Amino acid sequence: MEYIASGKPFTFPCAACKILRRRCGEKCVLAPYFPPDIPHKFATAHRVFGASNIVKMLKDLPAERRADAVSSMVYEANARVQDPVYGCAGT
């Protein structure tokens, strides 16, 4: 997300980079899927899978399948947080 203030473009970091406290560059793999206004989406996925595993999974997939993978990871992470034993399988 880019805003122009006093003639200079200012880019907000994605939710992932904000939570991980790192610089969010143009080549950030996580930026398209974790917008800055929904930080809990990444926080939950990060808590269950870890940031490096999320990045590895996304880099292994073609670009057109990454959005589905992220929504699946977020769904599974939410289920795992609600039910730590069974997760998505539930009882």
C-alpha positions in Angstrom: 0.0 0.0 0.0 1.6 3.3 -1.1 0.8 6.8 0.0 2.3 10.1 -1.1 3.1 12.5 1.7 5.1 15.7 1.1 6.0 14.6 -2.5 7.7 11.3 -1.4 6.0 7.9 -1.8 5.6 6.1 1.5 4.9 2.4 1.5 3.3 0.6 4.5 4.8 -2.8 5.4 2.6 -5.8 5.0 1.3 -7.4 8.2 3.9 -10.1 8.1 6.9 -7.7 7.9 5.3 -5.5 10.5 4.9 -8.4 13.0 8.4 -9.7 12.2 9.8 -6.2 12.4 11.6 -6.3 9.1 11.7 -4.1 6.0 9.0 -4.9 3.5 10.5 -4.6 0.0 9.0 -4.8 -3.4 10.0 -8.5 -3.6 8.2 -9.5 -0.4 6.5 -12.8 -1.0 4.1 -12.3 1.8 2.9 -8.8 1.0 0.1 -9.7 -1.6 -1.5 -12.1 0.9 -1.1 -10.4 4.2 -2.3 -6.7 3.9 -1.3 -4.3 6.6 -4.9 -3.7 7.8 -5.4 -7.4 8.7 -2.5 -8.3 11.0 -4.3 -11.1 12.9 -4.4 -13.1 9.7 -0.6 -13.4 9.6 -0.3 -13.6 13.4 -2.4 -16.7 13.6 -0.7 -18.5 10.6 2.8 -17.5 12.0 1.9 -18.9 15.4 1.1 -22.3 14.0 3.4 -22.7 10.9 6.2 -20.2 11.5 7.2 -17.5 9.0 10.0 -19.4 7.3 7.7 -22.4 6.6 5.0 -20.1 5.2 7.6 -18.5 2.9 9.0 -21.9 1.8 5.5 -23.2 1.0 4.7 -20.1 -1.0 7.9 -20.1 -3.0 7.4 -23.8 -3.9 4.0 -23.0 -5.5 3.2 -21.3 -8.8 1.9 -17.7 -8.3 -1.7 -18.5 -9.3 -2.0 -21.1 -6.5 -0.5 -19.0 -3.7 -3.7 -17.2 -2.7 -5.5 -20.5 -2.2 -2.6 -21.8 -0.2 -2.6 -18.8 2.1 -6.3 -19.0 2.7 -5.9 -22.8 3.5 -3.1 -22.1 5.9 -5.0 -19.4 7.7 -8.1 -21.6 7.9 -6.0 -24.5 9.3 -4.2 -22.2 11.7 -7.5 -20.8 13.1 -8.8 -24.4 13.5 -5.6 -25.4 15.3 -5.8 -22.5 17.7 -9.4 -23.3 18.5 -8.8 -27.0 18.9 -5.1 -27.7 19.5 -5.5 -31.5 19.5 -7.6 -32.2 16.4 -7.3 -29.0 14.4 -9.3 -29.0 11.2 -10.4 -32.6 11.7 -12.4 -31.6 14.8 -14.4 -34.1 16.8 
